[in-house]
Structures are given as C-alpha cells and as structure tokens.
Amino acid sequence: MKANIINNIYVFTILLILITSPIYGSNVDKAELVFYYSFDADTITNEDVIDQSENGNDGFIHGSNLNNIEGKVNDGMEFPGVGTEYISVRKVHYTEGIPELTIAVWIKTAQRGMIASWDRSEYFRFAAGDAVLDNTTFVAFDICCPIADWHGKIKVTDDEWHHVAVTFNAEMRRIYVDGKLDVEAPTETTNKMIGPKAKRFGFIGVGSEADVFNGNAAPTGWAFKGLMDEFLYFHRSLSEDEIKHLANAPEEPFDVDPKYKLSSIWANIKTYY
C-alpha cells in the first residue's frame, strides 16, 4: 500500500514537471503572426525565403551572396554586409499606422547593422547599433511619429548569438535581449501608433525607402553583416513570457497541439517504468 502511494506521488510529480516545462507548456500564440522565416534550407528557393506562417509573405532574396549556412536553430542566413544584398518582404506594406508590433530574431554580428526597416522616417527601423545616436553596440528601435530614436543597454555586437526582440503597443515599447527585458519606455507617438506616413514596403538586412515592392533601399552604408535565424514578425505585442520562450526554447516557438502534448507527456512518463 505504502509503495503504491509513493509510486502515485512519483507519477504525479513527473506529470507536473512535464506539463509546466518549457517543452510542454504554453509557448507562443500564433495570433497576429505576419511572417516567420526559419531560414532552414528546405524553406529557401532560388529567389525566395518561404514564409512559414502560411500567410504567403515570402521574402525575395535580393542579390546573390546571401548564404544559407548553419544557424542557431538548424540553418540560418548569412548576410555579407553589402547594401545590395538583403531580403525584400513581399506583400507587407503600410499606408496606415501600426498599433502593435513585435519583431524577434537571433543575430550573430561583430558590427553595427540594420536588421529590418520599413523606413524610420515613415514607420520604423530595427538594428544592432544606430547611426543617428552614434551607438554601434546596442539594439536600436527607431520609430515614427514623431521620430523617436531609441536603444538598449546590452551589447549585442560581440560576434556571439543573441536573441533580440522589440515590442510596441499603445502603452509601452520594449527591447529584450536573450529573453530578458533590456529597456522599456512609455509610448509617446502622437496617435499611440507607429506612423502613418507615406506608403512603405520593408527589407531585412538594409534600410528601406521603398514605396513599391523591392523599391529603393536606403540607407545602405550599414547593411547587416553576420547571421540571422528564426525571424518572427507579429502585429501584436508579445508578452515577456513569450519572448522568454523564444530565447530559451527556440526549436519549438509555437503552441503544441494538445493531443500531441498529452501523448508526449505519457510517453515520457512510461520511460520511468
């Protein structure tokens, strides 16, 4: 009898640990996911990075020297740091203000470089380092309108992998590094949104002034040089727990189907008996 009680407690303890662990717990909700570039080799065609969100927002590979190599999670994309080598995001453009936004990505770089841009003067840009603020080492998140040039405090240009993320909503804007909050500040844009101004399409790896798909890239003088992996873009502000999950459990970014979660839990329990 005593042995059965002990075994039941043991099983319950294992079940509790598994359910609450990062692998089997709630991950990131796909709500308002706009595009997801895993950069895995099987998602790269001759001219596009395929959007894994199933929204069809693929990225056109502009140039011939972006290399698909080993990344942080499976494969990643190597950018040469040249103003003509970047990814032009299909379909995603703005003519109205952006009420909520999250960008999250793994980067590995030793110098200042543009991560993504929909034009700082019209909407926003996201970078490692910032030309305007003479900052070459911290995450920058420059938004409009009015223009607010803003950066974090944690160095990310040390040629090591870092998970960097920015979030924005009507109340707060935040920068996260490696799953931890770096800096935060109240939203001070005039209409509590990013923009709106002129129509803009976006680029990954260089600045954008494009009013048509694959249009004008600028600035090009600090194009991204290094590696990117697991690029996620949302039209909502992810929670701190969701950002932490992306940084700590990168191989499973989204919620697991409950039936698979449960079957996996029981499979793991059985390994103890």
JONORVEN-V566032 format. One record per pair of residues at least 6 apart in sequence whose C-alpha atoms are under 8 Angstrom apart, sorted by the first residue. I is the first residue (numbers start at 1). GAP is how many residues later the second one is. D is the distance in Angstrom with one decimal. If there is no record, write none. Layout:
BEGIN
i gap d
I GAP D
I GAP D
END
This chain:
BEGIN
i gap d
11 258 7.2
14 255 6.8
15 250 7.0
15 254 7.1
18 6 6.2
18 7 7.9
18 247 6.4
19 6 5.6
19 246 7.3
22 223 7.1
22 227 6.7
23 226 7.2
23 229 7.4
24 232 7.3
24 237 6.1
24 241 7.7
26 229 5.8
26 230 7.5
27 215 6.5
27 218 6.4
27 225 7.6
27 226 6.2
27 227 5.2
27 228 4.7
27 229 7.4
28 214 5.3
28 217 7.4
28 218 7.7
28 225 5.9
28 226 4.5
28 227 5.7
29 225 6.0
29 226 6.0
30 224 6.6
30 225 7.7
31 205 7.9
32 202 5.5
32 203 5.1
32 204 6.1
33 20 6.8
33 199 7.6
33 200 6.2
33 201 4.4
33 202 6.4
33 203 7.9
34 19 6.9
34 21 6.8
34 23 7.4
34 198 7.9
34 199 5.6
34 200 5.2
34 201 6.6
35 16 5.6
35 17 6.8
35 18 5.3
35 19 7.9
35 20 6.7
35 21 7.9
35 22 5.9
35 23 7.7
35 197 6.2
35 198 5.5
35 199 7.3
36 15 5.3
36 16 5.1
36 17 5.4
36 194 7.2
36 195 5.7
36 196 4.6
36 197 6.4
37 12 6.8
37 13 6.7
37 14 5.5
37 15 6.1
37 192 7.7
37 193 5.8
37 194 5.0
37 195 6.6
38 14 7.1
38 37 7.7
38 38 7.3
38 191 6.3
38 192 4.4
38 193 6.3
39 10 6.9
39 29 7.2
39 36 5.9
39 37 5.0
39 38 6.0
39 190 6.2
39 191 6.7
40 28 7.7
40 34 6.3
40 35 4.5
40 36 6.2
41 27 6.5
41 34 6.2
43 6 6.1
43 7 5.2
43 8 7.9
43 9 7.9
44 6 6.1
47 13 5.8
47 14 5.3
47 15 7.8
48 10 6.3
48 11 5.3
48 12 4.5
48 13 5.4
49 9 5.6
49 10 4.9
49 11 6.4
49 12 6.9
50 6 7.6
50 7 7.6
50 8 4.8
50 9 6.6
51 6 5.5
51 7 4.7
51 8 7.3
57 32 6.8
57 33 5.4
57 34 6.0
57 35 6.9
58 31 6.3
58 32 5.6
59 28 5.7
59 29 5.4
59 30 4.3
59 31 5.6
60 27 5.5
60 28 5.0
60 29 6.2
60 30 6.8
61 24 7.8
61 25 6.3
61 26 4.8
61 27 6.5
62 22 7.0
62 23 5.6
62 24 5.3
62 25 5.6
62 26 6.6
63 21 6.2
63 22 4.7
63 23 6.8
64 21 7.2
65 14 7.4
65 15 6.8
65 20 6.6
66 11 6.7
66 12 5.6
66 13 5.2
66 14 6.7
66 19 6.6
66 20 7.4
67 10 5.7
67 11 5.0
67 12 7.0
68 7 6.6
68 8 5.8
68 9 4.8
68 10 6.3
69 6 5.5
69 7 5.5
69 8 6.2
69 9 6.7
70 6 5.6
71 6 7.1
71 156 7.2
71 157 7.4
71 158 6.1
72 34 7.2
72 89 7.3
72 157 6.3
73 156 7.0
73 157 7.3
73 177 6.8
73 178 6.4
75 154 7.3
76 151 6.6
76 152 5.8
76 153 4.7
76 154 7.6
77 150 5.6
77 151 5.4
77 152 6.4
78 147 7.6
78 148 5.6
78 149 4.5
78 150 6.6
79 6 7.1
79 7 7.2
79 126 7.2
79 145 6.2
79 146 5.1
79 147 5.4
79 148 6.2
79 149 7.9
80 144 7.1
80 145 5.0
80 146 6.7
81 32 7.7
81 124 8.0
81 141 7.2
81 142 4.8
81 143 4.7
81 144 3.8
81 145 7.3
82 138 7.5
82 139 7.9
82 140 8.0
82 141 5.7
82 142 7.5
82 143 7.6
83 123 6.4
83 134 7.8
83 137 4.4
83 138 6.5
83 139 7.4
83 140 5.3
84 136 7.7
85 120 7.6
86 117 6.8
86 118 5.9
86 119 5.0
86 120 6.2
87 116 5.6
87 117 5.0
87 118 6.6
88 114 6.3
88 115 4.6
88 116 6.5
88 125 7.4
88 126 5.6
89 112 7.2
89 113 5.7
89 114 5.8
89 115 7.4
89 124 7.7
89 125 7.8
90 111 8.0
90 123 6.6
91 110 7.8
91 122 7.4
92 109 6.2
92 110 7.1
93 106 6.9
93 107 5.4
93 108 4.4
93 109 6.8
94 102 7.7
94 105 5.5
94 106 5.5
94 107 6.8
95 101 6.2
95 102 6.7
95 103 6.2
95 104 4.6
95 105 7.0
96 99 6.9
96 100 4.8
96 101 7.3
97 26 8.0
97 96 5.5
97 97 5.4
97 98 4.6
97 99 4.2
97 100 7.8
98 95 5.2
98 96 4.9
98 97 6.5
98 98 7.4
98 137 7.8
99 69 7.8
99 70 5.9
99 71 6.6
99 93 6.9
99 94 4.5
99 95 6.5
99 136 7.8
99 137 7.9
100 67 7.6
100 68 5.4
100 69 4.5
100 70 7.3
100 93 7.3
100 135 5.3
100 136 4.5
100 137 5.6
101 65 7.9
101 66 5.6
101 67 5.1
101 68 6.8
101 132 7.6
101 133 5.7
101 134 4.6
101 135 4.8
101 136 5.4
102 63 7.1
102 64 5.6
102 65 4.4
102 66 6.5
102 130 7.9
102 131 5.8
102 132 5.0
102 133 6.5
102 134 6.1
102 135 5.3
102 136 6.4
103 62 5.5
103 63 5.5
103 64 6.8
103 128 7.5
103 129 5.8
103 130 4.7
103 131 6.5
104 59 7.2
104 60 5.8
104 61 4.2
104 62 6.6
104 126 7.8
104 127 6.0
104 128 5.2
104 129 6.7
104 139 7.9
105 58 5.8
105 59 5.7
105 60 6.5
105 123 6.8
105 124 6.1
105 125 5.5
105 126 4.5
105 127 6.3
106 55 6.6
106 56 5.6
106 57 4.4
106 58 6.2
106 122 5.5
106 123 5.0
106 124 6.2
106 125 7.1
107 54 5.7
107 55 5.5
107 56 6.4
107 57 7.3
107 119 7.4
107 120 5.6
107 121 4.6
107 122 6.6
108 49 7.4
108 50 7.8
108 51 5.3
108 52 5.3
108 53 4.6
108 54 6.4
108 118 5.6
108 119 5.0
108 120 6.6
109 47 7.6
109 48 5.3
109 49 6.6
109 50 4.6
109 51 6.9
109 52 7.9
109 116 6.3
109 117 4.6
109 118 6.5
110 47 4.5
110 48 5.1
110 49 4.4
110 50 8.0
110 115 7.9
110 116 7.4
111 17 7.7
111 18 7.8
111 25 6.9
111 26 7.2
111 46 5.4
111 47 7.8
111 114 7.3
112 15 7.5
112 16 5.3
112 17 4.7
112 18 7.1
112 24 5.1
112 25 6.5
112 45 6.9
112 110 6.7
112 112 7.3
113 14 5.9
113 15 5.3
113 16 6.4
113 92 7.4
113 93 7.8
113 109 5.1
113 110 5.2
113 111 4.1
113 112 6.4
114 11 7.7
114 12 6.5
114 13 4.4
114 14 6.3
114 15 7.9
114 90 7.5
114 91 5.3
114 92 5.2
114 93 6.5
114 108 6.4
114 109 5.4
114 110 5.0
115 10 7.8
115 11 5.6
115 12 4.7
115 13 6.8
115 89 5.7
115 90 4.9
115 91 6.8
115 109 6.3
116 9 5.8
116 10 5.2
116 11 6.7
116 86 7.2
116 87 5.7
116 88 4.3
116 89 5.8
116 90 6.5
116 91 7.0
117 7 6.1
117 8 4.1
117 9 6.2
117 85 5.5
117 86 5.5
117 87 6.6
117 88 8.0
117 89 6.8
117 90 5.1
117 91 5.5
118 6 5.4
118 7 6.0
118 82 6.0
118 83 6.0
118 84 4.4
118 85 6.8
118 89 7.4
118 90 5.6
118 91 7.2
119 6 6.0
119 81 7.1
119 83 7.6
119 88 6.6
119 89 5.1
119 90 5.6
120 22 6.0
120 23 5.7
120 24 6.3
120 27 7.3
121 22 7.6
121 23 6.1
121 24 7.8
121 26 6.6
122 22 6.0
122 23 7.4
122 73 5.9
122 74 6.7
122 75 5.1
122 76 6.2
122 78 7.5
123 20 5.8
123 21 5.1
123 22 7.4
123 71 5.6
123 72 4.9
123 73 6.7
123 74 7.2
123 77 8.0
124 17 7.2
124 18 5.5
124 19 4.3
124 20 6.1
124 70 7.2
125 15 7.9
125 16 6.0
125 17 5.4
125 18 6.7
125 82 7.4
126 13 7.5
126 14 5.7
126 15 4.7
126 16 6.5
127 12 5.8
127 13 5.1
127 14 6.7
128 8 7.0
128 9 6.4
128 10 5.7
128 11 4.6
128 12 6.0
128 28 6.8
128 29 7.0
129 6 5.1
129 7 4.0
129 8 5.0
129 9 5.1
129 10 5.7
129 11 5.8
129 22 7.8
130 6 5.9
130 8 7.9
130 9 7.9
130 10 5.9
130 21 7.8
132 17 7.5
133 16 7.2
136 21 7.8
137 17 7.8
137 18 5.1
137 19 5.9
137 20 5.3
138 13 6.2
138 14 5.4
138 15 5.9
138 16 5.7
138 17 4.9
138 18 5.8
138 19 7.4
139 12 5.4
139 13 5.3
139 14 7.7
139 15 7.5
139 16 7.6
139 17 6.9
139 25 7.5
139 36 7.4
140 9 7.5
140 10 5.7
140 11 4.1
140 12 6.5
141 8 6.7
141 9 5.5
141 10 6.0
141 25 7.2
141 34 7.8
142 6 5.6
142 7 4.4
142 8 5.6
142 9 7.9
143 6 6.6
143 51 6.3
143 52 7.9
144 45 7.0
144 50 5.4
144 51 5.3
144 52 8.0
145 44 5.4
145 45 6.6
145 48 7.9
145 49 6.3
145 50 5.3
145 51 7.5
146 43 6.0
146 44 7.0
151 24 7.8
151 32 8.0
152 23 6.5
152 30 6.0
152 31 5.7
153 29 6.5
153 30 7.2
154 23 7.2
154 28 6.8
156 6 6.5
162 15 6.8
162 16 5.7
163 13 8.0
163 14 5.7
163 15 4.6
163 16 6.8
163 84 5.8
164 11 7.5
164 12 5.8
164 13 4.7
164 14 6.3
164 15 7.8
165 10 5.9
165 11 5.1
165 12 6.6
165 78 7.4
166 7 7.4
166 8 5.6
166 9 4.6
166 10 6.2
167 6 5.6
167 7 5.2
167 8 6.7
167 69 7.9
167 70 5.1
167 71 6.7
168 6 6.6
168 19 7.8
168 68 7.7
168 69 5.7
169 18 7.3
169 23 7.4
169 24 7.2
169 67 7.5
169 68 6.1
170 17 6.0
170 22 4.7
170 23 6.4
171 15 5.8
171 16 5.3
171 21 7.6
172 12 6.9
172 13 5.7
172 14 4.4
172 15 4.8
173 11 5.7
173 12 5.6
173 13 6.3
173 14 5.9
174 7 7.3
174 8 7.6
174 9 5.8
174 10 4.3
174 11 6.6
175 6 6.2
175 7 5.5
175 8 5.4
175 9 6.4
176 6 5.0
176 7 7.2
176 67 7.7
178 66 7.6
178 69 5.6
178 70 8.0
179 61 7.9
179 64 5.7
179 65 4.1
179 66 7.3
179 67 7.3
179 68 5.0
179 69 7.0
180 60 7.9
180 64 6.7
181 59 7.7
198 13 7.6
199 11 8.0
199 12 5.3
199 13 8.0
200 8 7.8
200 9 6.7
200 10 5.5
200 11 4.7
200 12 7.0
201 7 7.3
201 8 7.7
201 9 5.4
201 10 6.0
201 11 6.3
201 12 5.9
201 13 7.5
201 14 7.8
202 6 5.9
202 8 7.1
203 14 7.9
205 18 5.7
205 19 4.9
206 11 6.8
206 12 7.0
206 13 7.0
206 14 6.0
206 16 7.2
206 17 4.7
206 18 6.4
207 10 5.6
207 11 4.6
207 12 4.9
207 13 6.2
207 16 7.4
208 8 6.4
208 9 4.6
208 10 5.1
208 11 7.1
209 6 7.3
209 7 5.3
209 8 5.7
209 9 5.8
210 6 4.6
210 7 6.4
245 8 7.2
246 7 5.8
END
